[in-house]
Amino acid sequence: MGNLGLEKRVVVLFFFLGVLFFAGNSLMAVTDPVECNYALTAKEMLESGDYLSPRIFGHYWYDKPAFFYWEIMLGYGIFGMTEFAARFFSAVFALLTAFLAYAFARRLYDERTGIYAALILGTSLIYFCLAKLIITDMALMFFFSAIMVFFYLGWQTGQRRLYYACYAFAGLAVLTKGPIGILLPGFVVVVYLLVRREAREFFRLRWLMGILIFLVTGGSWYYAMYELHGEDFINTFLGIHNYLRATVSEHPKDDVWYYYLAIFFLGFLPWSPLFLRELWKKCRKYGKRSLAVLCGDPALSFLALWALLVNGFYQCMATKYPTYSFPAFFPLAILAAYLLRERGRLVCRLAVGTGVVYLLVAYLAAVPFFEQRSGRTMGRLIMEHARAEDLVVSYGNYATSIVFYRNAPMYYLKDRGAIERDVPKPGNLSWNAKNVMEHISFERLPVGQDFYVVCEKNDRDDLLSRLPVEDMEMLGEVRENILLRLRLAGQAHSTE
C-alpha cells in the first residue's frame, strides 16, 4: 500500500475486508444449534407483527434482548428471508468495528498503525468467523469498543462531552447482550482510572445526563418488557440467562483455567505467534523496566488493561464460550499493530495471504460444513411430502433450522416423563428454560392418519419398536437422518 495515497489505501483496505466478510454468505445455510435460534426468532417476530417481545416456536423467548433480532428483521426487510439477510448485519458491524480500530489506532499513533490494526483485526480467525455468523457478538464488539474508545478520548483530551457517547453505546450494548454491556466496560474504566490514580475523574463522568441517555437508549425496552411480561421476564432473562450462566457452568468440561488463553492463541491466528514474539522481544529489551514503560504510556496501559480484564472477568465466570472474550481482540489488534508497525511488508503480505485462504475456506469448506450442520435440505424434503398443517415430529435430535426452513411447526417426540422433566417450570432457575420447542409424547400421536418423523438412521428400529405401526414409508435421507411417513393402528404404546 506504500505507493497509494491515504484515501486510496483506506478504500483498498476496507474493500478487501468487505470482500472477506460478505463472500459466500448467501450460500451458507443457517446452522444448528445457535444460529437458527436467532434467525427463527427474528422471523417469528416479523411474522407476528410484535417487534418488541422475542418469540420462538410461538412462545416468548427471553434469551437475549431485542436489538440483534431487530438487525436480522431489518435484513429480512431489505433482502427477504434469506441466509444473506440473516448474516448481513454481522458483516456490516465487522466493517464498522474494523474502521473504528483503524480510526482509534490512527488517533493514538499514526495512519500506518491504524491500517495495520484494521488488517490484523479483520484477518484474525475468530473475527473472520464471527463476521459471518448469526450471533450477537459482532454487534456487541462494536458497541463495547465504542464505549472504550470514546471514554479514552474524552479522558485524554478533556472533552468530556464525549462521555455522552459512552452512555449511548452502553445502552445499545445492554440492548444487544444484557447487563454485561455496561458492567464489563464500566469495570475496565474504573480499574483504569484507579491504576492511573485519576479517581477525581469519577466526578467528571457526566453522570446525570449520561444515565438519562443510557436509560432512554437501553432501559426503555427493559421497562416495556417488564410492563408486558412482569416477573416471568425478570426471572428468566436476568435469573437464568445472566445469573445462572455466570454461577453455574452450562458446559462443565470447558471450565478450565487455560480456556481463554487457548481462545486467544487460536482465535488471534495468524497473528498470535508474531504478537507474542514481538512482545517477548520488547520485554527482553526493557527487562525489569517493562512494566514501568507500559504504565508510562497511557494508551498502551489502557489497551493492555482492557484486554487483560476482559479475559480475566470471563475466566472467573462459570459458563465459558469461545466468543465471550471477543471484545479483548480489539485492543489486542491495536497492540499487535503497534508492535509490528516497523514490519509493514510482513503485515500486508500475511494479511493478504490469510484473506485468500479465508476466501477459499469460505467457499470450499465453510459452505459444505454449514450444510452439514443445518436442517435446510431436510426441511425442503419435508416440504416436498408434507403440507404445512401435517404433523411432523423429531425423534432423538431436534434441529431448529428445520422449522426455520420448513416455515411450519415441528414437535419434539419424547416419553411423557422426559417431557415433564425437561420442560421449563415457572420460577425455577434451570437450564430447562431453553427447552421451549413444542413437545409431544408417544401417547398423543395420532391414530389412523399419516404423520411424519425425522430421526437418525440408528434410532429407527428403536422408534418403530415403541409404536404399533400400521403403515410406514421412508421418504428420503439426508446424511445420517431419515424422513419417515407413519400411520399407527389402535393406541400408541405407552412407554412409562
C-alpha positions in Angstrom: 0.0 0.0 0.0 3.0 2.2 0.2 2.6 3.8 -3.3 -1.1 4.7 -2.8 -2.4 7.9 -1.3 -4.1 7.9 2.1 -7.6 7.9 0.8 -6.9 5.1 -1.7 -5.2 3.0 0.9 -8.2 3.2 3.2 -10.6 2.4 0.3 -8.4 -0.6 -0.7 -8.3 -1.8 2.9 -12.0 -1.8 3.5 -12.8 -3.1 0.1 -10.5 -6.1 0.9 -12.2 -6.6 4.3 -15.7 -6.2 2.9 -15.0 -9.0 0.4 -13.8 -11.2 3.2 -16.9 -10.5 5.4 -19.6 -10.8 2.7 -18.2 -13.5 0.5 -20.2 -16.7 0.4 -22.8 -15.5 3.0 -25.7 -16.2 0.6 -24.6 -19.8 0.2 -24.1 -20.7 3.9 -27.1 -22.4 5.4 -28.5 -21.4 8.8 -26.9 -23.9 11.2 -27.9 -25.7 14.4 -27.9 -25.2 17.3 -27.3 -21.5 17.8 -27.7 -19.6 14.5 -31.2 -21.0 13.9 -32.5 -19.7 17.3 -31.7 -16.1 16.3 -32.8 -16.5 12.7 -36.1 -18.2 13.6 -36.8 -15.7 16.5 -36.5 -12.7 14.2 -38.6 -14.5 11.6 -41.4 -15.2 14.1 -41.3 -11.6 15.5 -41.6 -10.2 12.0 -44.4 -12.5 11.0 -46.3 -11.9 14.3 -46.0 -8.1 13.9 -44.7 -8.0 17.5 -41.4 -6.2 17.2 -40.9 -5.8 21.0 -41.1 -9.3 22.5 -38.7 -12.0 21.1 -40.5 -15.3 20.5 -39.7 -18.7 19.1 -41.9 -21.7 18.5 -44.8 -19.4 19.3 -43.6 -18.8 22.8 -41.9 -15.7 24.3 -38.2 -16.2 24.4 -36.1 -14.2 26.9 -32.6 -15.5 25.9 -31.3 -12.2 24.6 -32.6 -8.6 24.3 -34.2 -7.4 21.1 -31.5 -5.4 19.3 -29.9 -8.3 17.4 -33.3 -9.6 16.4 -34.1 -6.1 15.0 -31.0 -6.3 13.0 -32.0 -9.6 11.4 -35.5 -8.4 10.8 -34.2 -5.3 9.0 -32.1 -7.6 6.9 -35.2 -9.7 6.1 -37.0 -6.5 5.2 -34.2 -5.5 2.8 -33.2 -8.8 1.2 -36.0 -11.2 2.0 -35.9 -14.1 4.4 -32.6 -15.5 3.2 -29.3 -16.6 4.6 -27.6 -13.5 3.3 -30.1 -11.3 5.0 -29.7 -13.0 8.4 -25.9 -12.7 8.1 -25.9 -9.2 6.7 -25.5 -7.1 9.8 -22.8 -9.2 11.3 -20.7 -8.4 8.3 -21.7 -4.7 8.5 -20.7 -4.5 12.2 -17.5 -6.2 11.3 -16.6 -3.5 8.9 -17.7 -0.8 11.3 -15.6 -2.2 14.1 -12.5 -2.6 11.8 -13.0 1.1 10.8 -13.2 2.0 14.5 -10.0 0.2 15.2 -8.3 2.0 12.2 -9.5 5.4 13.4 -8.6 4.9 17.1 -5.2 3.4 16.4 -4.5 6.3 13.9 -5.5 8.8 16.6 -3.3 7.1 19.2 -0.3 6.6 17.0 -0.3 7.2 13.2 -2.1 6.3 10.0 0.2 3.3 9.3 -0.6 1.8 12.7 -4.3 2.4 12.1 -4.2 0.5 8.8 -2.3 -2.4 10.3 -4.7 -2.6 13.3 -7.7 -2.9 10.9 -5.9 -5.5 8.8 -4.8 -7.6 11.9 -8.3 -7.4 13.5 -10.1 -8.2 10.3 -8.0 -11.2 9.4 -7.8 -12.8 12.8 -9.5 -16.1 12.7 -12.2 -15.5 15.3 -13.1 -12.1 13.8 -13.5 -13.6 10.3 -15.7 -16.3 11.6 -18.0 -14.0 13.7 -18.3 -11.6 10.8 -20.3 -14.4 9.1 -22.2 -16.0 11.9 -25.7 -15.2 13.0 -24.9 -14.4 16.6 -24.8 -11.3 18.8 -21.1 -11.0 19.4 -20.1 -8.8 16.4 -22.7 -6.1 17.3 -21.6 -6.3 20.9 -18.0 -5.9 19.9 -18.7 -2.7 18.1 -20.7 -1.1 20.9 -18.3 -2.3 23.6 -15.3 -1.0 21.6 -17.1 2.3 21.0 -17.7 2.8 24.8 -14.0 2.3 25.5 -12.8 4.5 22.6 -15.0 7.4 23.5 -14.1 7.1 27.2 -10.4 7.2 26.4 -10.7 10.1 24.0 -12.9 12.0 26.5 -10.4 11.4 29.3 -7.3 12.1 27.3 -8.5 15.3 25.6 -10.6 16.7 28.4 -13.6 16.9 26.0 -16.0 15.3 28.5 -19.0 15.7 26.3 -17.6 12.6 24.5 -18.7 10.6 27.6 -22.3 11.0 26.4 -21.4 8.7 23.5 -20.2 6.2 26.1 -23.6 6.1 27.7 -25.4 5.8 24.4 -23.3 2.9 23.2 -23.6 1.3 26.6 -27.4 1.4 26.2 -27.1 -0.3 22.8 -24.7 -2.9 24.2 -27.2 -3.7 27.0 -29.9 -3.9 24.4 -27.8 -6.3 22.5 -26.4 -8.7 25.1 -27.7 -7.7 28.5 -26.3 -6.1 31.7 -22.7 -7.2 30.7 -22.9 -4.5 28.1 -22.4 -1.8 30.8 -20.9 -3.8 33.7 -17.8 -5.0 31.9 -16.8 -1.8 30.1 -17.6 0.1 33.4 -15.4 -2.3 35.3 -12.5 -1.7 32.9 -12.9 2.1 33.1 -13.0 2.0 36.9 -9.8 -0.1 37.2 -8.0 2.0 34.6 -8.8 5.3 36.4 -7.7 3.8 39.7 -4.5 2.5 38.2 -3.8 5.9 36.7 -4.6 7.5 40.0 -7.3 9.5 38.4 -10.1 9.0 40.9 -11.2 12.6 40.6 -12.3 11.8 37.0 -15.2 9.8 38.5 -16.8 13.2 39.4 -16.5 14.4 35.8 -18.2 11.5 34.0 -21.4 13.5 33.4 -23.4 11.1 35.4 -26.9 12.7 35.4 -27.3 13.3 31.7 -25.3 10.2 30.9 -27.6 7.9 33.0 -30.6 9.5 31.3 -29.1 8.8 27.9 -28.4 5.2 28.9 -31.9 4.6 30.3 -33.6 6.0 27.2 -31.3 4.1 24.8 -31.1 0.7 26.6 -33.5 0.8 29.5 -36.7 1.7 27.7 -37.0 -1.8 26.1 -36.5 -3.5 29.5 -39.2 -1.3 31.1 -41.6 -2.1 28.3 -40.9 -5.9 28.6 -41.4 -5.7 32.4 -44.7 -3.9 31.9 -45.8 -6.6 29.5 -44.4 -9.8 31.0 -43.7 -8.9 34.6 -41.7 -11.3 36.8 -41.6 -14.0 34.2 -39.3 -11.8 32.1 -37.1 -10.8 35.0 -36.7 -14.3 36.4 -36.0 -15.9 33.0 -33.8 -13.2 31.4 -31.9 -11.9 34.4 -32.1 -15.1 36.6 -31.4 -17.8 34.1 -29.7 -16.3 31.1 -27.5 -14.0 33.2 -27.1 -15.0 36.9 -27.3 -18.8 36.3 -24.9 -18.5 33.3 -22.4 -16.7 35.5 -22.6 -19.0 38.5 -23.4 -22.5 37.1 -21.4 -23.9 34.2 -23.5 -24.8 31.3 -20.6 -26.8 29.9 -18.6 -28.0 32.9 -15.9 -29.7 30.8 -14.9 -26.2 29.5 -14.4 -24.7 32.9 -10.6 -24.9 32.9 -8.1 -22.2 33.8 -6.5 -22.0 30.4 -9.7 -21.8 28.4 -9.3 -18.1 27.3 -5.6 -18.4 26.8 -6.4 -21.1 24.2 -9.1 -18.9 22.7 -6.6 -16.1 22.4 -3.9 -18.2 20.7 -6.3 -19.9 18.3 -8.7 -17.0 17.7 -5.9 -14.5 17.1 -4.2 -16.6 14.4 -2.3 -16.0 12.3 -1.1 -13.0 14.4 -0.8 -14.6 17.9 2.7 -16.1 17.3 4.0 -12.9 15.9 2.4 -10.8 18.6 3.9 -13.0 21.4 7.3 -13.0 19.7 7.4 -9.2 19.4 6.1 -8.8 23.0 8.8 -11.1 24.2 11.4 -9.1 22.3 10.2 -5.8 23.9 10.2 -7.4 27.4 13.8 -8.6 26.9 14.8 -5.1 25.6 13.4 -3.3 28.6 13.9 -6.1 31.2 12.8 -5.0 34.7 11.6 -1.7 33.3 9.0 -3.3 31.1 6.1 -2.7 33.5 7.3 0.9 34.1 7.4 1.5 30.3 3.9 0.1 29.9 2.5 2.1 32.7 4.2 5.2 31.5 2.3 5.1 28.2 -1.4 5.9 28.9 -2.5 4.4 25.6 -0.5 1.1 25.9 -1.6 0.6 29.5 -5.2 1.3 28.6 -5.2 -1.3 25.7 -3.3 -3.9 27.8 -5.6 -3.5 30.8 -8.7 -3.6 28.6 -7.6 -7.0 27.0 -6.4 -8.5 30.4 -9.5 -7.5 32.3 -12.0 -8.8 29.7 -10.2 -12.2 29.7 -9.9 -12.3 33.5 -13.5 -11.4 34.0 -14.8 -14.2 31.8 -12.3 -16.7 33.2 -14.0 -16.1 36.6 -17.4 -16.9 35.2 -18.6 -20.5 35.5 -20.0 -20.8 31.9 -17.4 -20.4 29.2 -18.0 -19.8 25.5 -15.4 -19.2 22.8 -16.9 -15.8 21.9 -17.2 -14.3 25.4 -13.7 -12.8 25.4 -14.2 -11.5 21.9 -14.1 -7.8 23.0 -10.5 -8.2 24.0 -9.4 -8.7 20.4 -10.0 -5.1 19.6 -7.2 -3.8 21.9 -5.1 -6.8 21.1 -5.2 -5.9 17.4 -4.0 -2.3 18.1 -1.3 -3.6 20.4 -0.2 -6.0 17.7 -0.2 -3.2 15.1 1.9 -1.0 17.4 4.5 -3.8 17.9 4.6 -4.7 14.2 4.4 -1.2 12.7 8.1 -1.4 11.6 7.3 -4.7 9.7 4.7 -3.3 7.3 5.6 -5.6 4.4 5.2 -8.7 6.5 1.8 -7.4 7.9 0.4 -6.7 4.5 1.6 -9.9 2.9 0.4 -12.1 5.8 -3.0 -10.3 5.8 -3.5 -10.7 2.0 -2.3 -14.4 2.2 -4.6 -15.1 5.1 -7.5 -13.4 3.3 -7.0 -15.6 0.2 -7.0 -18.7 2.4 -10.2 -17.5 4.1 -12.0 -17.0 0.8 -11.0 -20.5 -0.3 -12.1 -21.9 3.1 -15.4 -19.9 2.9 -16.4 -21.5 -0.5 -14.7 -24.8 -0.4 -15.1 -25.8 3.3 -17.5 -23.5 5.1 -20.4 -23.8 2.7 -20.5 -27.6 2.8 -19.7 -27.6 6.5 -22.7 -25.3 7.2 -24.9 -27.5 5.1 -24.0 -30.5 7.3 -24.8 -28.6 10.4 -28.2 -27.4 9.0 -31.6 -28.8 8.5 -32.1 -26.9 5.2 -32.1 -30.0 3.0 -34.3 -31.9 5.4 -36.7 -29.0 5.7 -37.0 -28.9 1.9 -37.5 -32.7 1.8 -40.4 -32.4 4.3 -42.0 -29.7 2.2 -42.0 -32.0 -0.8 -44.1 -34.6 1.0 -46.0 -32.8 3.9 -48.4 -29.9 4.0 -47.9 -27.1 6.5 -50.7 -28.4 8.6 -49.4 -32.0 8.8 -47.9 -33.3 12.0 -44.1 -33.5 11.8 -42.1 -34.8 14.8 -38.4 -35.2 15.6 -37.2 -38.2 17.5 -33.7 -38.2 19.1 -32.3 -34.9 17.8 -34.2 -31.7 17.4 -33.0 -29.3 14.6 -34.5 -25.9 14.9 -33.2 -25.0 11.5 -35.8 -27.5 10.0 -38.5 -25.3 11.5 -36.9 -22.2 10.0 -36.7 -23.6 6.5 -40.0 -25.5 6.6 -41.8 -22.5 8.0 -44.1 -24.7 10.0 -44.0 -26.3 13.5 -42.2 -29.5 14.3 -42.7 -31.3 17.6 -40.1 -33.0 19.8 -41.1 -36.6 20.4 -40.3 -37.8 23.9 -41.6 -40.0 26.7 -44.2 -38.2 28.9 -41.9 -38.5 31.9 -39.0 -36.9 30.0 -41.2 -34.1 28.8 -42.3 -33.4 32.4 -38.7 -33.4 33.5 -37.3 -31.2 30.7 -39.9 -28.5 30.0 -39.4 -25.2 31.8 -41.1 -24.6 35.1 -42.1 -21.1 36.1 -39.8 -19.6 38.7 -37.3 -22.4 38.5 -33.7 -21.4 37.8 -32.7 -24.2 35.4 -31.2 -24.7 32.0 -34.6 -26.3 31.1 -35.7 -22.7 30.3 -34.0 -23.2 27.0 -36.3 -26.1 26.1 -39.1 -24.0 24.6 -39.8 -26.1 21.5 -43.1 -27.9 21.2 -43.1 -31.4 22.7 -45.3 -34.3 22.1 -45.5 -37.7 23.9 -46.0 -41.1 22.3 -49.5 -41.2 23.8 -50.6 -38.1 21.9 -49.5 -39.3 18.4 -52.5 -39.6 16.0 -54.0 -43.0 15.2 -55.3 -43.9 11.8 -53.8 -40.9 10.0 -50.4 -40.1 8.4 -47.7 -38.1 10.2 -44.0 -37.6 9.6 -40.9 -38.4 11.7 -37.4 -37.1 11.4 -34.9 -39.3 13.1 -31.4 -40.6 12.8 -30.9 -43.9 11.0 -29.6 -45.5 14.1 -32.8 -44.6 16.0 -35.2 -46.0 13.5 -35.5 -49.5 15.0 -35.9 -48.1 18.5 -38.6 -45.8 17.4 -40.6 -48.5 15.5 -40.3 -50.9 18.4 -42.3 -48.4 20.5 -45.1 -47.8 18.1 -48.0 -50.0 16.7 -47.2 -49.2 13.1 -49.8 -50.0 10.5 -48.1 -48.4 7.5 -44.6 -46.9 7.0 -42.7 -45.4 4.1 -39.2 -44.0 4.1 -39.4 -40.8 2.1 -35.7 -39.9 1.9 -32.5 -39.5 3.9 -30.2 -36.5 4.5 -26.8 -37.6 5.7 -27.4 -39.5 9.0 -31.1 -38.5 9.2 -34.2 -40.1 7.5 -37.7 -38.9 7.0 -40.5 -41.5 7.6 -44.2 -41.4 6.9 -46.0 -43.4 9.6 -49.6 -44.4 10.3 -50.5 -46.1 13.7 -53.0 -48.8 14.4 -55.0 -48.8 17.6 -53.5 -46.9 20.6 -49.9 -45.7 20.6 -47.7 -47.6 23.0 -47.2 -46.2 26.5 -43.6 -46.0 27.4 -44.0 -45.1 31.1 
